[in-house]
Amino acid sequence: MNKVYIFFATGFYSGFAPKAPGTVGSLLAALLLMGVAYFTPDWVNTYTLLSVIFVFFGIGIFVTHQLEAELGKDPACIVIDEFVGMWISVLFLPLHWWVVVLGFALFRFFDILKPLFISTIDQKVKGSLGVMLDDVLAGIYTNICLQLIIWAFSLT
């Protein structure tokens, strides 16, 4: 097994957490967001994050496809999809700590319960694309909720 594939697919090895690897991967993705937000202005964050999402989505499809051949369908240690979904959750939003924390909680809710069309994608779209897309949709749902919360309460 290629070590580079494993490094990326497991979210920098966070997917090897003994309990709740998806949550651990999402938490690491959120912490990385907080680190980047602390050191860069908002406009850099938006364009950088968008670029990173596209790159990691492509890498995710590739490495997941490679590793599923050896490990089986959607192994728990593959959490690069959680990284992409978590990052989509806060895309185009101000990266305040509370936005990232609320985004993390909402993303885990959508990713675990798979409401609406998330479960359909999870069941019907096979292979690495399906692994990535259900988390993309959970991230989009989270982002919409966060946008509505910020708008409704005039927060930021």
For each residue, the residues with C-beta under 8 A, 3 or more apart:
1: 5 6 67 70
2: 5 6 66
3: 6 7
4: 7 8
5: 1 2 8 9 63 66 67
6: 1 2 3 9 10 13 67
7: 3 4 10 12 13
8: 4 5 11 12 56 59 60 63 80
9: 5 6 15 60 63 64 66 67 77 78 79 80
10: 6 7 13 14 15 16 25 77 78 79 80
11: 8 14 15 25 28 29 79 80 82 83
12: 7 8 28
13: 6 7 10 16
14: 10 11 17 21 24 25 27 28 79
15: 9 10 11 21 24 25 76 77 78 79
16: 10 13 21 77
17: 14 20 21 24 25
18:
19: 24
20: 17 23 24
21: 14 15 16 17 24 25 76 77 79
22: 25 26 76 79 82 108 111 112
23: 20 26 27 108
24: 14 15 17 19 20 21 27 28 79
25: 10 11 14 15 17 21 22 28 29 79 80 82 83
26: 22 23 29 30 79 82 83 85 86 104 107 108 111
27: 14 23 24 30 31 104
28: 11 12 14 24 25 31 32 83
29: 11 25 26 32 33 82 83 86 87
30: 26 27 33 34 86 100 101 103 104
31: 27 28 34 35
32: 28 29 35 36
33: 29 30 36 37 49 86 87 90 95 100
34: 30 31 37 38 95 97 100
35: 31 32 38 39
36: 32 33 39 40 45 48 49 95
37: 33 34 40 45 95 100
38: 34 35
39: 35 36
40: 36 37 44 45 48
41: 44 45
42: 45 46 94 95
43: 46 47
44: 40 41 47 48
45: 36 37 40 41 42 48 49 95
46: 42 43 49 50 91 92
47: 43 44 50 51
48: 36 40 44 45 51 52
49: 33 36 45 46 52 53 87 90 91
50: 46 47 53 54 91
51: 47 48 54 55
52: 48 49 55 56 87
53: 49 50 56 57 84 87 88 91
54: 50 51 57 58
55: 51 52 58 59
56: 8 52 53 59 60 80 83 84 87
57: 53 54 60 61 84 132 136
58: 54 55 61 62
59: 8 55 56 62 63 80
60: 8 9 56 57 63 64 80 81 83 84 128 131 132
61: 57 58 64 65 128 129 132
62: 58 59 65 66 128
63: 5 8 9 59 60 66 67 78 80
64: 9 60 61 67 68 74 78 80 81 127 128 131 132
65: 61 62 68 69 127 128
66: 2 5 9 62 63 69 70
67: 1 5 6 9 63 64 70 71 75 78
68: 64 65 71 72 73 74 75 78 127 128 131
69: 65 66
70: 1 66 67
71: 67 68 75 77 78
72: 68 75
73: 68
74: 64 68 78 130 131
75: 67 68 71 72 78
76: 15 21 22
77: 9 10 15 16 21 71
78: 9 10 15 63 64 67 68 71 74 75 81 131
79: 9 10 11 14 15 21 22 24 25 26 82 83
80: 8 9 10 11 25 56 59 60 63 64 83 84 132
81: 60 64 78 84 85 131 132 134 135 136
82: 11 22 25 26 29 79 85 86 111 135
83: 11 25 26 28 29 56 60 79 80 86 87
84: 53 56 57 60 80 81 87 88 132 135 136 139
85: 26 81 82 88 89 107 111 135 136 138 139 142
86: 26 29 30 33 82 83 89 90 103 104 107 139
87: 29 33 49 52 53 56 83 84 90 91 139
88: 53 84 85 91 136 139 140 142 143
89: 85 86 103 104 106 107 138 139 142 143 146
90: 33 49 86 87 93 95 99 100 103 143 146
91: 46 49 50 53 87 88 139 143
92: 46 143 147
93: 90 99 103 143 146 147 150
94: 42 99 156
95: 33 34 36 37 42 45 90 99 100
96: 99 100 156
97: 34 100 101
98: 101 102
99: 90 93 94 95 96 102 103 146 150
100: 30 33 34 37 90 95 96 97 103 104
101: 30 97 98 104 105
102: 98 99 105 106 146 149
103: 30 86 89 90 93 99 100 106 107 142 143 146
104: 26 27 30 86 89 100 101 107 108
105: 101 102 108 109
106: 89 102 103 109 110 141 142 145 146
107: 26 85 86 89 103 104 110 111 138 139 142
108: 22 23 26 104 105 111 112
109: 105 106 112 113
110: 106 107 113 114 115 118 137 138 139 141 142
111: 22 26 82 85 107 108 114 118 134 135 138
112: 22 108 109
113: 109 110
114: 110 111 118 119 122 134 138
115: 110 118 119 141
116: 119 141
117: 120 121 137
118: 110 111 114 115 121 122 134 137 138 141
119: 114 115 116 122 123 134
120: 117 123 124
121: 117 118 124 125 130 133 134 137
122: 114 118 119 125 130 134
123: 119 120
124: 120 121 130
125: 121 122 129 130 133 134
126: 129 130
127: 64 65 68 130 131
128: 60 61 62 64 65 68 131 132
129: 61 125 126 132 133
130: 74 121 122 124 125 126 127 133 134
131: 60 64 68 74 78 81 127 128 134 135
132: 57 60 61 64 80 81 84 128 129 135 136
133: 121 125 129 130 136 137
134: 81 111 114 118 119 121 122 125 130 131 137 138
135: 81 82 84 85 111 131 132 138 139
136: 57 81 84 85 88 132 133 139 140
137: 110 117 118 121 133 134 140 141
138: 85 89 107 110 111 114 118 134 135 141 142
139: 84 85 86 87 88 89 91 107 110 135 136 142 143
140: 88 136 137 143 144
141: 106 110 115 116 118 137 138 144 145
142: 85 88 89 103 106 107 110 138 139 145 146
143: 88 89 90 91 92 93 103 139 140 146 147
144: 140 141 147 148
145: 106 141 142 148 149
146: 89 90 93 99 102 103 106 142 143 149 150
147: 92 93 143 144 150 151
148: 144 145 151 152
149: 102 145 146 152 153 155
150: 93 99 146 147 153 154 155 156
151: 147 148 154
152: 148 149
153: 149 150
154: 150 151
155: 149 150
156: 94 96 150
